[in-house]
Amino acid sequence: MLTPRQAQFAFVPLVVTLMSGVMSFAMIALHRGFGPGLIEAWLRGWPVAFAVALPAAWVILPGVRALLARVTKVCSEATGSSRRLGRMG
């Protein structure tokens, strides 16, 4: 089992691995079609996609978090202790 801190560090590489795999497969299938050699081309392209996506995610994510923090309104009721379980809003 992972600690919350370890899970936080593992989140970005895991998401990047899955997303780069899906996106590289989709792009190669779109350009080559579902013919012979698709899997081999995908397995050659996936490491390149991952090598681009992981550093990009590390650079982009802090900016996205900061932007979302600036445009997120904190509800005073949500910060109080009177909020009950199951209440939406």
Secondary structure as GFF3:
##gff-version 3
##sequence-region A 1 89
A	DSSP	alpha_helix	4	32	.	.	.	ID=ss1
A	DSSP	alpha_helix	38	71	.	.	.	ID=ss2
A	DSSP	alpha_helix	76	79	.	.	.	ID=ss3
###
